[in-house]
Amino acid sequence: MSFPNRSALTPDAMAADRRVQVAYARAWEAVVETHRMEAASFVEALAPLVSVDEALDAYFREVGGRIERAIAV
C-alpha cells in the first residue's frame, strides 16, 4: 500500500503515505483479532464434537476467510 517510487514524493506526501500504511495495519490487526476471538468461541463450542483442527477448518469454511487471515488467526 505504498507508492512505487517513494523517493519522488514530497515530505508531506511521504508522511501521508506512512499514515495510510499505519491505518491499514491497525485495521488489519483489528480484523485478525476479531476473527481470533470468534474462532476461539467456535472451537470451544465444537470441542465436545470435533478436534481443534476440524473446528478451525469448519470455521474458515463458514466465514470464507482468505489464507492470510487463516494463518494470522
N, C-alpha and C positions, 0 to 999 in steps of 0.2 A: 504494500500500500504506500510505496514511496515513488517519487519521481525518478525516471531512469537516469537522469544526469543531475544529481544534486549540486554539483559544483557550479552549475549555471544559474542556480537560484539566488535570489536576493536573501539577505539575512532574515527579513520578515517572512518570506515565503518558506525558508527552511524552518523557522520557528512554527509556522502554521502546519507544515508537513509533520513536524515532530508531535504537535498537539493531536493531530489526526491519528497518528500511529499509537499514541498513548490511549486515546479514547477507544480505538479499535481493540487494543489489548485488554482494556478494562471490560469492555462489552463481552469479549470472548471469554474472559475469566468468569464473568457473571453467568454466562450460558453454561459453561462447563460445571460450575458449582451447583447450579440448579439441577442439571442432569445427574450429577453425582448424588445429590440428596434424593432425587426421585428414584434413581437406580437402586440406592441402598434400601429405600422403602419397598420397592418392588421385590428385591431379593429377599428381604425379611418376610414379606407376605407369602412368598412362594417356598420358603425354607422347608416347611414340612413335606412339600411335594416333589421338589426337584433340587438338583445340585446348584451351587452358586453359578457355575459356568452356564448351565442350561437356563437359569433365570436371567442372567445378563444377556445371553443370546436372544431370549424371548423379548426382553426389554427393548433392545435395539431393533428387533424386527418390528415391534409395535410402534415405536416412535420414529422409525425411519432415519436413524442417525447416520451421519457420514462417518467414515472410518477414522478421520482425525478426531472427531468428538468421542467416538468409542474408545480410542486409545487414551485420550485425556481423562475420561471418566474412569 
